[in-house]
Amino acid sequence: MNERQKVWMKVVSAVVVAVVLLTALMPAAFAANGDAGRRPRVVQFQGVIESRPTDTKVGTWVIAGRNVQVNERTIINEAAGPAEVGAQVMVLAQVQADESLVAVMIRVLQRRPPATITIKGLVTDLGEDYLVVNGLRIAITAQTVIHGELSLGAAVVVRAKVLPGATPGAAVQLEAVIINVVENGWPHRRVMEFTGVVQSIEPADANQQLWTVGERQVLVTEHTLLIGEPKVGDTVLVRAVELPDGRLIAVQIKNLSGLEPPQPIIIEGRIQRLPPRIFGTWQVADKYVEVTPWTQIEGRPAVGKFAHVEAVLSPSGRLMAVLVRISDTAP
């Protein structure tokens, strides 16, 4: 064996010894360092900041109900607004060995302007910072503009902001922007009922029909409940709202000509989905029902609450809610 071969053999022997020693030491190293050799799992989620340290970013933040640890290395992106309590944020965090979360980045999301709805009705409950109209609790703030003398039983038109709950599934919050008190109640918007024979049915526009019932004419819209398939020649019971210009908008037309009205369809279960403006399509117990301004709502709507719904089937096949009774738990 020449000198070159001897040197080569020494190098190979040293490498083998090093590999053996490293293999023997690796388990002990991992045992000493826990999961130091593993790459932390990364999660991403969105939610509302519920609490955070006041004078520093470092510490425990509560976001969408989850504790998130923020350290000096965490990136806080406030280009869309301050990362304050109530802000909607996106969180990128590492999951530690004990399942705790350490934030890598928190980015404030662009705030969308809140949706608004108009609510008309009588004040059935009134407090210093709220009123209840049509079963809906509406907050009154320092920014709320009130025209007229607000009192229990007053007829009002409320323009309100629809605000999301502080946490997913929380009840939708309504905040009054303007409250107009209607003088002398609703003489121009009274609800009336009358019976008569359907004389004619004519198209008024793409979404309305003009029915002549007895000596009265009434507009029938896509929201009108038609019970018993009324047609020309049938005697019907009409429930309608009178508009300021004297026109009648039919809320319900029931056929009285010997046809048994359909029994209400009962739906009971958890509220799974709500529209942003309350009125619209609700999902309850895997069923889709239409809630309109004429639906009687008892309780505060919120995803996860229990609802008892009484509905009728419209000619188009949609379930139209007549009554929605909401409770925190199943009866």
Buried (B, 14 or more C-beta within 10 A) or exposed (E): EEEEEEEEEEEEEEEEEEEEEEEEEEEEEEEEEEEEEEEEEEEEBEBBBBEBEEEEBEBEBBBBEBEBBBEEEBEBEEEBEEBEBEBBBBBBBBEBEEEBBBBBBBBBBEEEEBBBBEBBBBBEEBEEEBBBBBBBBBBBEEEBEBEEEBEEEBBBBBBBBBBBEBEEEEBBBBBBBBBBBBEEEBEEBEEEEBEBBBBEBEEEEEEBBBBBBBEBBBBBBBBBBBBBEBEEEBBBBBBBBBEEEEEBBBBBBBBBBEEEEEEBBEBBBBBBEBBEEBBEEBBBBEBEBBBBBBBEBEBBBBBEBBBBBBBBBBEEEBBBBBBBBBEEEEE
